[in-house]
Amino acid sequence: MKEFTIEHLSHDVGTKKLFDDITFSIKEKQKIGLVGVNGTGKSTLLDIVAQVTEPDQGHLSHSQDYYIGYLRQAAHFRNDHTVLNTVFEGDTPMMQAVKDYENALHMLEENYESKQAQQAFSKAEEKMNKENAWTADAEAKTILNKLGITDMNAEMSDLSGGQVKRVMLAQVLIQAPDLLILDEPTNHLDYEMIHWLEGYIKNYQKAVLLVSHDRYFLNHSVDTIIELRHQKLFTYPGNYEKYVQLKAEEEAALAAHQHKQKQMYKKELEWMREGVRARGTKQKARVERFKELESESKQMTSSASLSMNFQNQRLGNKVIEFEDAHLSIAGKTLLKDFNLLVQNRDRIGITGENGSGKSSLFNVIAGRIPLDSGQITLGETVKIGYYTQHTAQLDPSQRVINYLQETANHIQLGDGQSVSVSQLLERFLFSKESHGSLIGSLSGGERKRLYLLNILMQKPNVLLLDEPTNDLDIETLTVLEDYLESFEGAVLTISHDRYFLDKLAHQLLIFHGRGDIESYVGRMSDYLEKKADHRADTQQQAKAVKSKKEQEKEVKKEKTRLNYHEKKEWESIEEELFTMDERLEEIAEEMAVSGHDLGKLQDLDKERIELENALEDKMNRWEYLAQFVKE
């Protein structure tokens, strides 16, 4: 059984310690979800496991033939490569077998008489057989299709950011490594793609280590959760739901322990303040105990959770109204006869296809782009807070506290309390040491959290949130969800996070593209279930119509024997079955010897699938006819 082990791992980034003497292992077929607050080092840990980053201390061990595939958040690819070229980059045995085979084939074509070329080709063929790499091309295209990539010859430079991320996901999946490492794999995937990926990971026969903010995805794809906190790793067996249960039990036990510790701390504090004159051995031990309790007490208070409770400006009932709105960009229709009334306390979730106009809708509301025709009206008291996907406006050379001080030095909270920017940063899980840090030194998730904090400090009463769950940790998301539920205003959010939308949105706008926008009142899960049921009903109805037509055609009255045409069909059907079975065997033989021609392999595989389906239909027909044959 293959296993990956890390022992006594310690690592610092600048002056910040991320890991302190961590030891853990990843077993074969284990599916691990890594969670933790932004900035604790999740992506750095993935880099170390993938051997992209060298740790300060620690030992990594695995077998010599252990291969790792890594999907990073920042994609690295060649712009002049096609989609298919990019997918086949990699150094796993299967990818190397394909490359060696192509090189050997080229050598053989250049000089067929060369013994060296013949030997290289023979060796490459053996390697292709050993790694079962003949169908790699067909598998790659299947995975790409599942991820919504249909043009295999498109150049990478012509793809959108979301398409690039999906191509890079396909690249790492097709390599089938011993350890599959995925950093936020569901970003830029729609619901059907996420559902497919859940099944793929669940059935993957090797190990998986992934970071994701998508709680439904974690719940359906992993069997172990490891949490990174306070420079240590804590392991929880089971999926995300089990993790939440175990964590709740752990927190309850910790709360009881902390209460007991605080009581002891108070007693020891009283004793220390008495100024005991006699300092014997017992007293010295008690002083040491006091210092320990004092240290533990500080740790308890420093682990406060993120909280939000901002005082917002009042908002009237009429917030936003669209009337017969039309919008096209670069000849692409995004809004068509669009009407919408947003009222105070509305919670609207916006989802759908990438590039269908969701972000453009927000830009219209924010006044960044005008409508082609129609009208948008904002209430007189509306103050918009717009959280975009991009945090480019954050100056990496600016210090964290200075960035917020540009908005305000003090903020009034909903309970009337006034807090400083420094206190607010601590409430948002930024330690005192980080307040003077440069924004450029923060993790991607920390920058997103800082950006969100700045927007909320401006006391908006209408929030436009464009993919807020991307790159935010689960703890921050949970508190954000709680805050939005009690937010005294309207919230419109673009998201593909089912869990987030289920908790937040009471109404959905589903963008299907070309100005087709569907409205649905209810939860996201209910909508997806209804959509799946409708698809199943449609398929069932189609089958029923087909079956009915066949029955009407074949059985207009109760049959007791074959008619003339059916007798002729019966006379030849067994021969046809035999012929089809023979052809399937021929196809299998041709595929085994046609490995150098990937195009032919694909054609043969397509013929095989069609023939197997036809054979099944023919067998069903044989069974039907056989019941009327007289012995």
NUVO-526558 format. One line per 10 residues: number of its first residue (from 0); their letters; for each residue x, y, z negated of C-alpha. Coordinates in pm, 1 decimal. Example, Ala and Ser with C-alpha at 12.3 -4.5 7.8 and 13.67 -1.06 7.14 Angstrom:
residues 2
0 = AS = 1230.0:-450.0:-780.0 | 1367.0:-106.0:-714.0
END
This chain:
residues 631
0 = MKEFTIEHLS = 0.0:0.0:0.0 | 142.4:338.4:103.9 | 161.3:606.5:-164.2 | 286.8:964.5:-186.9 | 431.2:1073.8:-522.4 | 544.9:1409.0:-663.7 | 733.2:1407.7:-993.9 | 818.4:1699.8:-1225.4 | 731.2:1970.2:-971.8 | 802.1:2330.7:-1074.8
10 = HDVGTKKLFD = 789.5:2627.9:-841.7 | 793.2:3008.3:-861.2 | 694.5:3267.6:-601.2 | 880.7:3586.3:-685.4 | 835.2:3640.8:-1058.1 | 516.0:3434.8:-1071.4 | 529.2:3072.6:-1187.3 | 281.2:2858.8:-993.0 | 362.7:2503.6:-1109.9 | 522.7:2385.8:-1431.0
20 = DITFSIKEKQ = 639.5:2022.2:-1442.6 | 355.3:1873.6:-1234.2 | 344.5:1500.6:-1161.6 | 79.5:1333.8:-945.4 | 33.1:1075.1:-670.6 | -185.7:1028.2:-363.4 | -290.5:669.5:-299.6 | -379.7:509.4:32.4 | -741.0:579.7:139.5 | -783.9:830.0:-147.4
30 = KIGLVGVNGT = -981.9:1143.3:-55.9 | -877.2:1437.1:-276.6 | -1030.6:1783.7:-298.3 | -800.1:2051.5:-443.5 | -976.4:2341.6:-620.8 | -863.2:2641.0:-825.1 | -885.6:3018.4:-855.1 | -728.0:3217.3:-569.7 | -363.7:3291.0:-639.6 | -298.0:2978.5:-846.4
40 = GKSTLLDIVA = -100.6:2825.3:-558.1 | -332.3:2584.9:-371.3 | -190.6:2664.0:-25.3 | 165.0:2664.2:-163.5 | 106.8:2318.4:-309.9 | -18.2:2196.5:29.7 | 296.4:2344.6:191.3 | 515.8:2155.6:-55.1 | 331.1:1824.9:-8.0 | 353.9:1872.7:371.7
50 = QVTEPDQGHL = 727.2:1944.0:322.8 | 697.1:2284.7:487.0 | 819.8:2451.5:165.3 | 1106.7:2325.6:-51.0 | 1011.0:2326.5:-422.8 | 1238.7:2485.9:-683.5 | 1237.5:2160.7:-878.9 | 1081.4:1820.4:-837.1 | 1106.6:1498.8:-643.3 | 883.4:1391.1:-353.9
60 = SHSQDYYIGY = 880.7:1024.2:-257.0 | 711.0:806.2:4.2 | 802.5:525.8:241.5 | 1023.1:602.3:542.6 | 740.0:539.6:790.0 | 501.7:775.7:605.9 | 356.0:1044.2:832.5 | 180.6:1365.8:730.5 | -58.5:1575.9:940.5 | -124.2:1932.7:825.0
70 = LRQAAHFRND = -396.8:2177.1:927.9 | -282.5:2517.6:804.8 | -495.5:2830.5:781.8 | -249.5:3013.7:1007.2 | -238.1:2826.8:1339.7 | 90.6:2782.0:1525.7 | 62.2:2705.0:1897.6 | 192.8:2799.6:2241.5 | -28.8:3042.7:2432.4 | 70.0:2894.4:2770.4
80 = HTVLNTVFEG = -34.0:2539.4:2671.3 | -371.6:2394.0:2761.2 | -610.2:2255.0:2502.0 | -513.8:1896.1:2585.1 | -138.6:1974.9:2579.1 | -179.2:2130.3:2235.5 | -376.6:1837.4:2096.6 | -102.9:1592.7:2195.8 | 174.2:1782.0:2017.2 | 291.2:1604.4:1704.1
90 = DTPMMQAVKD = 545.3:1352.5:1579.0 | 331.8:1063.3:1452.9 | 412.1:720.8:1602.0 | 111.6:733.5:1835.1 | 191.2:1082.8:1965.2 | 556.6:987.1:2007.5 | 452.3:671.9:2193.9 | 244.5:879.6:2440.2 | 533.7:1125.2:2495.1 | 791.2:845.9:2539.6
100 = YENALHMLEE = 562.3:669.7:2786.0 | 510.8:984.5:2995.1 | 888.4:1047.0:3002.0 | 963.1:683.7:3096.5 | 699.7:691.6:3369.0 | 853.3:1009.9:3511.4 | 1200.4:847.2:3511.2 | 1063.8:539.6:3687.8 | 889.1:749.8:3953.8 | 1213.7:939.7:4015.1
110 = NYESKQAQQA = 1420.5:623.8:4055.9 | 1221.9:300.2:4070.9 | 1537.3:88.8:4133.8 | 1708.9:209.0:3815.2 | 1740.0:-72.7:3560.6 | 1770.8:185.8:3285.7 | 1441.4:342.6:3393.5 | 1273.5:1.3:3414.6 | 1393.0:-92.8:3066.9 | 1280.3:241.0:2923.3
120 = FSKAEEKMNK = 937.8:196.1:3083.9 | 904.3:-160.0:2951.7 | 1002.2:-44.2:2603.4 | 755.3:247.0:2622.5 | 475.0:8.5:2727.2 | 547.9:-212.2:2425.3 | 534.0:92.2:2199.4 | 201.4:199.7:2350.7 | 60.8:-147.3:2282.5 | 198.5:-149.9:1928.1
130 = ENAWTADAEA = 49.4:190.5:1841.3 | -275.3:121.5:2030.4 | -220.5:452.5:2210.8 | -381.3:372.4:2548.5 | -714.1:526.2:2454.1 | -562.6:834.2:2285.3 | -672.1:1059.1:2571.4 | -1035.1:945.3:2549.0 | -1030.2:974.7:2167.9 | -890.5:1328.7:2186.4
140 = KTILNKLGIT = -1165.2:1435.8:2425.8 | -1430.7:1276.9:2204.4 | -1304.4:1465.9:1897.7 | -1281.1:1793.5:2092.2 | -1637.8:1749.8:2217.5 | -1759.9:1689.0:1862.4 | -1589.9:2016.4:1766.5 | -1753.5:2208.7:2050.2 | -1449.0:2227.9:2282.3 | -1547.9:2114.9:2633.3
150 = DMNAEMSDLS = -1287.2:2275.0:2863.6 | -977.3:2060.5:2809.5 | -771.0:2256.2:3063.8 | -838.4:2601.2:2915.5 | -525.8:2785.4:2803.3 | -494.2:2850.0:2431.8 | -452.5:3223.4:2495.2 | -808.4:3236.3:2635.3 | -974.0:3086.2:2325.9 | -1140.9:3270.5:2039.0
160 = GGQVKRVMLA = -999.0:3244.3:1687.0 | -1266.2:2991.9:1589.2 | -1198.9:2777.6:1896.4 | -825.3:2780.4:1824.2 | -891.0:2659.1:1467.7 | -1103.1:2372.8:1603.0 | -838.0:2271.4:1856.9 | -577.7:2262.8:1579.3 | -815.6:2049.6:1370.1 | -852.4:1809.1:1663.0
170 = QVLIQAPDLL = -472.6:1798.7:1697.1 | -419.7:1682.8:1339.8 | -711.7:1434.3:1349.0 | -595.0:1260.4:1668.3 | -252.7:1202.2:1510.5 | -416.6:972.8:1249.9 | -139.0:1035.8:991.4 | -92.6:844.0:665.8 | -178.1:1166.4:479.2 | -418.3:1414.6:634.3
180 = ILDEPTNHLD = -384.1:1761.7:475.9 | -658.5:2013.4:557.1 | -664.9:2375.3:436.6 | -1023.0:2512.5:463.2 | -1120.9:2284.6:756.8 | -1487.7:2393.0:765.5 | -1409.0:2757.1:850.3 | -1542.2:2824.7:1203.1 | -1745.9:2501.0:1214.5 | -2122.2:2492.3:1255.1
190 = YEMIHWLEGY = -2347.5:2259.8:1052.9 | -2343.1:1969.4:1299.5 | -1962.0:1987.2:1322.8 | -1930.9:1994.1:942.2 | -2167.3:1696.1:914.3 | -1956.9:1505.3:1170.2 | -1632.7:1595.0:987.9 | -1778.2:1476.0:655.2 | -1841.9:1134.5:806.6 | -1501.4:1128.5:977.5
200 = IKNYQKAVLL = -1315.8:1195.7:651.5 | -1532.0:957.9:450.0 | -1454.8:675.2:695.1 | -1088.3:769.2:746.3 | -876.2:467.6:657.8 | -583.8:665.8:518.9 | -531.6:936.7:255.7 | -677.2:1289.9:268.6 | -587.2:1601.1:67.6 | -799.0:1908.8:138.0
210 = VSHDRYFLNH = -882.5:2255.2:10.1 | -1235.3:2381.5:73.7 | -1478.8:2636.1:-68.7 | -1771.2:2440.5:85.1 | -1918.9:2260.0:-214.6 | -2158.3:2041.3:-12.4 | -1863.0:1936.9:204.9 | -1657.2:1848.3:-103.9 | -1951.7:1658.0:-247.0 | -1990.1:1441.4:64.3
220 = SVDTIIELRH = -1627.5:1382.2:166.2 | -1397.8:1335.5:-137.3 | -1371.8:1080.7:-418.9 | -1135.1:1278.1:-645.3 | -1113.1:1644.4:-747.6 | -786.7:1792.6:-875.3 | -800.4:2140.8:-1024.5 | -499.6:2370.8:-1036.7 | -506.1:2599.7:-1342.6 | -251.7:2741.0:-1586.5
230 = QKLFTYPGNY = 32.2:2599.0:-1370.6 | -92.4:2241.6:-1427.0 | -304.3:1988.3:-1236.3 | -615.1:1832.9:-1392.3 | -769.8:1525.3:-1228.5 | -1143.9:1446.5:-1218.8 | -1261.4:1117.8:-1062.4 | -1561.7:1146.3:-830.9 | -1703.8:1403.1:-591.7 | -1777.8:1771.6:-656.1
240 = EKYVQLKAEE = -2104.8:1701.9:-839.0 | -1924.1:1466.2:-1078.1 | -1648.2:1726.0:-1123.9 | -1903.8:1992.1:-1226.8 | -2054.7:1750.0:-1479.1 | -1715.8:1654.0:-1628.0 | -1602.3:2016.9:-1633.2 | -1920.0:2121.4:-1818.6 | -1858.9:1850.3:-2080.3 | -1496.2:1958.8:-2106.7
250 = EAALAAHQHK = -1592.7:2326.0:-2150.1 | -1842.9:2235.3:-2423.8 | -1577.3:2039.6:-2612.5 | -1327.4:2322.1:-2564.1 | -1576.5:2579.8:-2695.2 | -1621.5:2374.9:-3012.8 | -1244.4:2339.8:-3048.4 | -1190.2:2712.1:-2992.2 | -1448.8:2801.1:-3256.5 | -1266.8:2579.5:-3505.6
260 = QKQMYKKELE = -931.0:2727.8:-3406.7 | -1062.4:3083.0:-3446.9 | -1190.9:3003.7:-3796.8 | -849.8:2864.7:-3890.1 | -684.7:3168.1:-3732.0 | -894.5:3405.8:-3946.3 | -797.2:3222.0:-4266.3 | -430.2:3219.3:-4172.9 | -447.9:3587.6:-4080.3 | -589.0:3670.0:-4425.4
270 = WMREGVRARG = -309.5:3470.2:-4587.4 | -42.0:3647.4:-4381.9 | -183.5:3989.4:-4469.7 | -166.9:3912.2:-4842.5 | 208.4:3936.4:-4809.1 | 295.8:3625.2:-5006.5 | 623.4:3695.1:-5183.3 | 738.2:3340.9:-5245.1 | 865.7:3195.9:-4917.9 | 924.9:2833.4:-4996.5
280 = TKQKARVERF = 928.5:2546.6:-4747.8 | 550.3:2515.1:-4749.4 | 504.5:2885.8:-4691.6 | 755.1:2884.1:-4404.3 | 567.3:2594.6:-4242.2 | 247.5:2790.8:-4283.2 | 401.5:3094.6:-4114.5 | 503.8:2876.7:-3820.9 | 150.8:2736.3:-3807.0 | 13.0:3091.7:-3799.8
290 = KELESESKQM = 234.8:3174.9:-3501.9 | 105.9:2867.6:-3317.8 | -255.4:2960.0:-3386.9 | -190.7:3318.3:-3279.2 | -44.2:3196.9:-2949.2 | -342.3:2965.4:-2890.2 | -584.2:3247.8:-2969.5 | -419.4:3472.3:-2709.7 | -446.5:3195.0:-2449.3 | -817.5:3158.5:-2524.6
300 = TSSASLSMNF = -886.1:3528.6:-2478.7 | -672.7:3550.6:-2163.9 | -876.4:3281.1:-1989.1 | -1191.1:3494.7:-1967.0 | -1402.8:3425.6:-1663.9 | -1472.9:3670.5:-1385.4 | -1780.4:3886.5:-1447.8 | -1971.9:4150.7:-1251.5 | -2228.3:4393.7:-1384.5 | -2214.3:4720.1:-1191.2
310 = QNQRLGNKVI = -2456.7:5008.8:-1221.9 | -2614.5:5068.8:-880.1 | -2810.8:5355.4:-729.0 | -3188.5:5313.7:-709.3 | -3339.3:5201.7:-380.1 | -3685.0:5261.7:-229.1 | -3907.5:4983.6:-95.4 | -3833.9:5047.1:273.7 | -3466.1:4969.8:331.5 | -3398.6:4881.5:698.0
320 = EFEDAHLSIA = -3637.2:4853.2:990.6 | -3562.3:4739.3:1347.5 | -3820.2:4805.9:1617.8 | -3789.9:4647.3:1965.6 | -3410.3:4654.1:1939.8 | -3193.4:4561.3:2240.8 | -2816.5:4520.6:2239.5 | -2574.6:4381.3:2497.9 | -2196.5:4376.3:2482.0 | -1982.0:4294.1:2787.3
330 = GKTLLKDFNL = -2294.1:4179.1:2972.5 | -2390.2:3937.7:2693.1 | -2735.4:3983.7:2536.8 | -2718.2:3980.2:2156.1 | -3048.7:4140.7:2050.2 | -3369.2:4128.3:2256.1 | -3704.4:4268.5:2140.0 | -3569.4:4234.1:1787.3 | -3795.4:4341.1:1500.6 | -3710.3:4317.2:1132.3
340 = LVQNRDRIGI = -3822.3:4485.9:811.4 | -3585.1:4462.7:514.5 | -3728.8:4559.7:177.0 | -3581.6:4607.5:-167.1 | -3469.9:4285.1:-338.9 | -3475.6:4094.0:-8.3 | -3216.2:3816.5:24.0 | -3164.3:3735.8:391.3 | -2920.3:3472.1:515.3 | -2793.0:3502.1:871.6
350 = TGENGSGKSS = -2641.6:3202.9:1045.8 | -2609.8:3045.1:1388.0 | -2373.0:3007.7:1680.1 | -2038.5:3188.3:1687.2 | -2040.7:3489.5:1918.3 | -2420.9:3512.0:1918.2 | -2435.7:3862.2:1768.2 | -2444.5:3819.0:1389.4 | -2156.1:4057.0:1313.0 | -2281.8:4297.5:1581.6
360 = LFNVIAGRIP = -2612.4:4319.5:1392.3 | -2420.9:4431.4:1083.1 | -2220.3:4682.6:1285.8 | -2546.9:4833.3:1412.5 | -2681.6:4862.6:1054.3 | -2351.6:5017.6:938.7 | -2368.5:5271.6:1223.9 | -2053.3:5143.8:1392.7 | -2220.4:5062.8:1727.7 | -2543.7:5201.9:1877.9
370 = LDSGQITLGE = -2839.7:5006.0:2013.6 | -2896.0:5002.9:2390.9 | -3263.8:5068.2:2324.6 | -3519.0:5041.7:2046.7 | -3485.8:5191.1:1701.8 | -3324.2:5128.2:1364.5 | -3437.3:5324.0:1057.6 | -3259.7:5328.4:720.7 | -3428.3:5434.5:396.0 | -3329.0:5774.5:258.9
380 = TVKIGYYTQH = -3160.0:5634.9:-52.1 | -2974.3:5351.7:121.9 | -2605.1:5323.6:34.6 | -2437.1:5037.6:221.7 | -2150.7:4823.8:99.2 | -2007.7:4636.1:399.0 | -1784.1:4335.0:332.2 | -1628.2:4235.2:665.5 | -1436.8:3919.6:756.8 | -1116.6:4119.0:800.4
390 = TAQLDPSQRV = -922.9:4293.9:524.3 | -685.3:4471.6:762.0 | -763.2:4804.8:591.5 | -565.2:4689.1:286.1 | -215.7:4836.7:302.0 | 29.1:4560.4:203.6 | 276.0:4820.8:73.3 | 17.5:4972.6:-163.2 | -4.1:4865.0:-525.4 | -315.5:4681.4:-646.7
400 = INYLQETANH = -421.7:4938.4:-907.5 | -356.2:5235.5:-676.8 | -584.3:5086.1:-411.8 | -876.9:5079.8:-656.0 | -793.8:5417.4:-809.9 | -862.6:5573.6:-469.4 | -1226.8:5482.5:-534.3 | -1247.3:5563.7:-907.6 | -1046.6:5558.1:-1230.3 | -1343.0:5450.5:-1444.8
410 = IQLGDGQSVS = -1665.4:5264.1:-1361.1 | -2001.8:5268.8:-1538.9 | -2138.9:4918.6:-1591.8 | -2504.3:4820.5:-1599.9 | -2504.2:4809.8:-1982.3 | -2382.3:5170.3:-1998.0 | -2025.0:5074.5:-2086.6 | -1744.2:5265.5:-1914.4 | -1438.7:5060.6:-1816.9 | -1106.0:5157.6:-1663.5
420 = VSQLLERFLF = -979.0:5018.8:-1335.8 | -721.7:4817.0:-1530.2 | -993.6:4658.1:-1745.7 | -1199.7:4589.6:-1435.6 | -907.3:4413.0:-1269.6 | -870.3:4185.8:-1570.9 | -1240.6:4101.4:-1553.2 | -1178.5:4002.1:-1193.6 | -903.0:3756.5:-1298.4 | -611.2:3983.4:-1208.9
430 = SKESHGSLIG = -359.7:3956.3:-1493.1 | -201.8:4274.5:-1631.4 | 127.3:4176.4:-1472.1 | -32.2:4181.1:-1124.5 | -180.7:4533.1:-1145.8 | 142.0:4694.7:-1030.1 | 209.6:4429.0:-764.8 | 207.3:4508.9:-395.1 | -106.6:4398.5:-211.6 | 119.0:4216.5:35.6
440 = SLSGGERKRL = 231.9:3981.3:-243.4 | -124.7:3860.6:-310.0 | -268.0:3540.5:-165.7 | -532.3:3565.9:105.7 | -806.2:3481.9:-142.8 | -680.3:3738.8:-395.4 | -685.6:4010.6:-128.4 | -1045.2:3913.8:-43.8 | -1138.7:3935.0:-413.8 | -971.7:4275.5:-447.0
450 = YLLNILMQKP = -1149.9:4397.8:-133.9 | -1485.1:4277.4:-270.4 | -1418.9:4450.1:-602.2 | -1349.6:4780.4:-425.3 | -1681.4:4757.5:-236.1 | -1880.5:4687.1:-554.2 | -1707.7:4974.6:-736.0 | -1866.7:5210.6:-481.6 | -2209.7:5119.7:-628.1 | -2394.1:5024.4:-308.1
460 = NVLLLDEPTN = -2762.8:4932.1:-316.3 | -2755.2:4738.7:13.2 | -2489.5:4472.7:66.0 | -2383.6:4344.3:407.5 | -2164.7:4038.3:348.8 | -1995.7:3891.0:658.3 | -1873.2:3536.9:579.4 | -1798.6:3619.5:212.1 | -1727.8:3256.2:122.7 | -1426.0:3224.3:354.5
470 = DLDIETLTVL = -1104.8:3211.1:146.4 | -1277.0:3282.7:-186.3 | -1232.3:3022.0:-458.3 | -1532.0:2834.6:-598.6 | -1516.3:3008.6:-938.2 | -1535.8:3352.1:-773.6 | -1816.9:3232.3:-545.9 | -2018.5:3101.1:-839.5 | -1998.0:3434.7:-1021.0 | -2067.7:3626.5:-697.6
480 = EDYLESFEGA = -2381.7:3415.7:-647.2 | -2498.3:3488.8:-1002.3 | -2432.3:3860.4:-951.0 | -2621.9:3870.1:-621.1 | -2923.4:3699.1:-776.9 | -2960.3:3989.7:-1023.8 | -2842.8:4262.6:-783.3 | -3087.4:4556.6:-786.3 | -3098.9:4601.4:-411.1 | -3110.3:4419.1:-78.5
490 = VLTISHDRYF = -2855.4:4161.0:35.0 | -2795.1:4043.3:392.2 | -2524.2:3782.1:430.8 | -2372.1:3605.1:730.8 | -2256.7:3259.2:632.4 | -2217.6:2898.3:741.9 | -2188.5:2786.5:377.5 | -2501.9:2579.4:310.3 | -2453.6:2581.1:-66.1 | -2412.5:2960.0:-77.0
500 = LDKLAHQLLI = -2718.0:3018.6:142.2 | -2928.6:2773.3:-60.1 | -2852.8:2964.5:-380.7 | -2891.5:3312.8:-233.4 | -3121.1:3340.7:68.2 | -3500.2:3335.3:58.4 | -3529.5:3412.9:430.8 | -3311.7:3304.3:722.8 | -3231.7:3453.3:1062.6 | -3087.4:3183.6:1290.4
510 = FHGRGDIESY = -2902.5:3318.7:1594.6 | -2923.5:3077.2:1888.7 | -2755.9:3309.6:2139.4 | -2876.9:3527.2:2430.8 | -3096.0:3730.5:2195.9 | -3290.7:3426.5:2070.9 | -3323.9:3480.2:1693.5 | -3538.3:3244.7:1487.4 | -3687.4:3353.0:1153.1 | -3743.4:3098.5:876.4
520 = VGRMSDYLEK = -3871.9:3150.5:522.2 | -3711.1:2903.1:282.1 | -3379.8:2739.0:191.3 | -3105.0:2650.0:436.3 | -3117.0:2280.7:343.6 | -3493.1:2274.4:406.4 | -3440.7:2431.3:748.2 | -3169.3:2181.6:842.9 | -3382.8:1891.3:720.0 | -3681.7:2019.9:918.5
530 = KADHRADTQQ = -3461.5:2061.2:1225.0 | -3325.9:1705.9:1187.0 | -3678.9:1568.1:1141.5 | -3795.2:1756.6:1451.1 | -3505.1:1616.6:1653.5 | -3581.4:1265.4:1530.3 | -3952.5:1308.8:1609.0 | -3869.9:1435.1:1957.9 | -3644.5:1135.5:2022.3 | -3906.3:899.9:1882.4
540 = QAKAVKSKKE = -4177.5:1055.8:2098.2 | -3957.1:1027.1:2404.6 | -3898.4:658.6:2328.7 | -4268.7:605.3:2265.1 | -4364.4:768.2:2598.3 | -4108.5:557.6:2780.3 | -4221.8:242.3:2601.7 | -4586.1:319.2:2675.2 | -4514.2:369.4:3043.7 | -4321.7:42.9:3057.5
550 = QEKEVKKEKT = -4603.3:-139.9:2879.0 | -4865.3:8.2:3109.9 | -4659.0:-89.5:3407.8 | -4582.7:-442.1:3289.5 | -4891.7:-533.9:3089.2 | -5213.8:-396.2:3234.6 | -5391.1:-704.3:3111.4 | -5294.8:-978.9:2871.4 | -5021.5:-1177.3:3040.7 | -5001.7:-1553.8:3042.2
560 = RLNYHEKKEW = -4760.1:-1608.5:3332.3 | -4517.3:-1432.0:3560.2 | -4635.6:-1254.8:3872.9 | -4463.4:-1307.1:4210.3 | -4210.2:-1023.6:4166.7 | -4128.4:-1130.5:3811.9 | -4067.5:-1490.4:3931.0 | -3818.5:-1360.3:4190.1 | -3657.0:-1147.1:3917.4 | -3635.7:-1450.7:3683.9
570 = ESIEEELFTM = -3464.1:-1657.9:3950.9 | -3173.3:-1410.3:3974.0 | -3154.6:-1257.3:3627.0 | -2924.2:-1518.4:3472.6 | -2678.9:-1479.8:3761.9 | -2688.9:-1103.0:3713.5 | -2617.2:-1142.6:3342.4 | -2323.3:-1370.3:3423.5 | -2187.7:-1120.4:3679.3 | -2214.3:-828.8:3434.5
580 = DERLEEIAEE = -2037.5:-1029.5:3164.8 | -1757.6:-1117.9:3408.5 | -1718.1:-750.8:3503.3 | -1680.7:-656.6:3137.1 | -1393.7:-905.4:3105.2 | -1233.8:-759.7:3420.9 | -1258.9:-408.6:3279.7 | -1085.4:-517.2:2961.0 | -801.6:-668.7:3166.1 | -773.2:-358.1:3387.7
590 = MAVSGHDLGK = -754.8:-129.8:3084.3 | -471.9:-337.1:2942.4 | -257.7:-294.1:3257.0 | -357.4:61.8:3353.4 | -214.0:242.5:3055.9 | 1.2:469.1:3275.0 | -307.4:615.9:3439.8 | -501.2:797.5:3166.3 | -758.0:921.5:3418.5 | -834.2:566.4:3531.5
600 = LQDLDKERIE = -850.3:454.2:3168.6 | -1118.2:711.0:3102.3 | -1317.3:600.3:3410.7 | -1292.8:236.0:3305.0 | -1403.2:316.0:2952.1 | -1702.1:508.9:3088.1 | -1794.2:213.1:3313.5 | -1759.5:-23.6:3016.7 | -2002.0:178.1:2804.1 | -2255.8:205.9:3087.7
610 = LENALEDKMN = -2227.3:-164.9:3164.7 | -2270.1:-267.4:2801.1 | -2587.4:-57.5:2781.3 | -2714.7:-206.7:3108.7 | -2633.8:-556.4:2983.0 | -2834.2:-495.0:2665.8 | -3132.9:-375.5:2872.2 | -3102.3:-677.9:3101.6 | -3093.7:-914.8:2802.0 | -3406.3:-749.7:2661.3
620 = RWEYLAQFVK = -3571.6:-801.2:3002.4 | -3461.4:-1166.0:3007.4 | -3618.2:-1222.7:2663.6 | -3943.4:-1061.8:2781.0 | -3965.5:-1274.9:3098.0 | -3862.4:-1594.8:2917.9 | -4178.6:-1599.6:2704.4 | -4394.5:-1647.8:3018.8 | -4178.0:-1911.7:3186.8 | -4344.0:-2254.1:3198.7
630 = E = -4113.2:-2545.7:3125.7
END
